[in-house]
Amino acid sequence: MAARAVPRGAGGHPPPFGAGGFTLVEIVIAILIISVGVLGLASIMAGTSRRHERAVSHGDLTAAAESKFEDLRGAAVDDPPALAEGGSLTANAADHADSVRTSHGRWIRRRWRVEAGPAGTRAVTVRAEPSTAARNDDQEIDLSSLVYVP
């Protein structure tokens, strides 16, 4: 039977497992794998941030439009002439446009159009749009409803 030579460390004992360390190739591959993972996470975080900003913008526009609807519904009961027909969704018209500041510090321009509706109602459309749109903002939102005029 042939004897095999076993490498010996200090004191004649074999070196402990893994005492040789990592090679340069192994380190480069590990850094590459970690950097790909970190870049993937950064991409996911950027996309999530954009979607969050867009959701906040959409919520602000919706809240501003709904608030104007509540004002117009109240005006229909308290002061029916305040719900006069007219207005435009694309240009400011007297008594049919205003601006409001949201809780997030954004200015929103609101325009509304009032038209005759069926059976003593008015067809109201409110457009809310950011005064200065950022990259992730919704451009505009239109809400329509019928308002009863007693």
VMD Tcl script that draws the C-alpha trace (Angstrom):
set ca {
  {0.00 0.00 0.00}
  {1.32 3.41 -1.00}
  {1.45 6.18 1.54}
  {0.05 9.59 0.61}
  {1.76 12.78 1.51}
  {-0.45 15.02 3.63}
  {0.51 18.69 3.78}
  {1.48 19.66 7.28}
  {1.21 23.02 8.99}
  {3.08 24.30 11.99}
  {3.90 21.58 14.49}
  {3.27 18.83 11.96}
  {-0.56 19.15 12.05}
  {-2.67 19.68 8.92}
  {-3.76 23.35 8.39}
  {-7.31 24.16 9.58}
  {-10.09 24.13 6.99}
  {-10.35 27.42 5.13}
  {-7.07 28.78 6.39}
  {-6.01 29.49 2.82}
  {-8.42 32.53 2.51}
  {-10.23 33.74 -0.58}
  {-8.75 34.16 -3.99}
  {-8.94 37.43 -5.89}
  {-11.40 35.91 -8.38}
  {-13.76 34.85 -5.57}
  {-13.68 38.35 -4.08}
  {-14.42 40.01 -7.44}
  {-17.35 37.64 -8.08}
  {-18.77 38.29 -4.58}
  {-18.53 42.07 -5.07}
  {-20.23 41.74 -8.46}
  {-23.12 39.73 -7.01}
  {-23.60 42.16 -4.11}
  {-23.50 45.22 -6.40}
  {-26.14 43.73 -8.72}
  {-28.37 43.13 -5.71}
  {-27.89 46.65 -4.36}
  {-28.63 48.19 -7.78}
  {-31.79 46.11 -8.02}
  {-32.97 47.34 -4.61}
  {-32.20 50.94 -5.57}
  {-34.30 50.57 -8.72}
  {-37.21 49.14 -6.74}
  {-37.02 51.97 -4.21}
  {-36.99 54.63 -6.95}
  {-40.06 53.12 -8.61}
  {-41.87 52.90 -5.30}
  {-41.08 56.53 -4.56}
  {-42.47 57.65 -7.94}
  {-45.66 55.67 -7.44}
  {-46.07 57.10 -3.94}
  {-45.70 60.69 -5.20}
  {-48.23 60.04 -7.95}
  {-50.70 58.57 -5.44}
  {-50.30 61.61 -3.17}
  {-50.87 63.91 -6.16}
  {-53.97 62.00 -7.23}
  {-55.32 62.10 -3.67}
  {-54.74 65.86 -3.43}
  {-56.51 66.50 -6.75}
  {-59.45 64.29 -5.79}
  {-59.81 65.93 -2.37}
  {-59.71 69.42 -3.91}
  {-62.38 68.52 -6.49}
  {-64.61 66.86 -3.88}
  {-64.23 69.89 -1.62}
  {-65.45 72.18 -4.42}
  {-68.41 69.84 -5.00}
  {-69.36 70.18 -1.33}
  {-69.12 73.97 -1.61}
  {-71.35 73.96 -4.69}
  {-73.88 71.62 -3.08}
  {-74.04 73.94 -0.08}
  {-74.45 76.95 -2.37}
  {-77.34 75.20 -4.15}
  {-79.24 75.10 -0.84}
  {-78.13 78.39 0.78}
  {-77.74 80.63 -2.28}
  {-79.11 79.07 -5.51}
  {-77.93 81.96 -7.77}
  {-74.34 81.07 -6.75}
  {-74.76 77.88 -8.80}
  {-75.31 79.84 -12.01}
  {-74.83 78.13 -15.33}
  {-71.58 78.78 -17.15}
  {-67.89 78.30 -16.65}
  {-65.13 76.52 -18.51}
  {-62.79 73.65 -17.72}
  {-59.93 75.03 -19.82}
  {-59.90 78.76 -18.99}
  {-60.62 80.80 -15.88}
  {-64.15 82.23 -15.92}
  {-65.56 84.71 -13.44}
  {-67.11 82.94 -10.43}
  {-66.12 79.54 -11.87}
  {-62.43 79.22 -10.93}
  {-60.27 79.35 -7.82}
  {-57.10 77.92 -6.28}
  {-56.56 76.01 -3.07}
  {-53.47 74.94 -1.14}
  {-53.32 71.29 -0.08}
  {-52.01 69.86 3.17}
  {-48.84 68.86 1.27}
  {-48.16 72.49 0.31}
  {-49.20 72.16 -3.33}
  {-51.39 74.71 -5.09}
  {-54.28 73.28 -7.07}
  {-56.32 75.23 -9.60}
  {-60.00 74.33 -9.76}
  {-62.36 75.20 -12.60}
  {-65.97 74.14 -12.88}
  {-68.72 74.16 -15.47}
  {-72.41 74.24 -14.57}
  {-75.07 73.22 -17.10}
  {-78.80 72.62 -16.91}
  {-79.59 69.09 -15.84}
  {-82.74 66.98 -15.76}
  {-85.65 67.74 -13.41}
  {-84.40 70.72 -11.41}
  {-80.77 69.68 -11.25}
  {-77.52 71.14 -12.49}
  {-74.84 69.03 -14.19}
  {-71.58 70.11 -12.55}
  {-68.09 69.13 -13.73}
  {-65.09 70.14 -11.63}
  {-61.53 69.98 -12.99}
  {-58.63 70.06 -10.54}
  {-55.07 70.43 -11.80}
  {-51.77 71.30 -10.15}
  {-50.80 74.95 -10.60}
  {-47.21 73.89 -11.25}
  {-47.00 70.23 -12.21}
  {-44.01 68.21 -11.10}
  {-42.75 65.18 -13.01}
  {-44.70 62.65 -10.92}
  {-47.93 64.67 -10.56}
  {-51.17 63.72 -12.20}
  {-51.96 66.29 -14.87}
  {-55.62 66.79 -14.01}
  {-58.73 65.09 -12.75}
  {-62.35 65.71 -13.74}
  {-65.30 64.82 -11.52}
  {-68.92 65.15 -12.66}
  {-72.16 65.01 -10.71}
  {-75.71 66.26 -10.62}
  {-76.61 68.85 -7.97}
  {-80.22 69.33 -6.94}
  {-81.34 72.97 -6.89}
  {-84.49 73.44 -4.77}
}
mol new
graphics top color blue
foreach p $ca { graphics top sphere $p radius 0.5 }
foreach p [lrange $ca 0 end-1] q [lrange $ca 1 end] { graphics top cylinder $p $q radius 0.2 }
display resetview
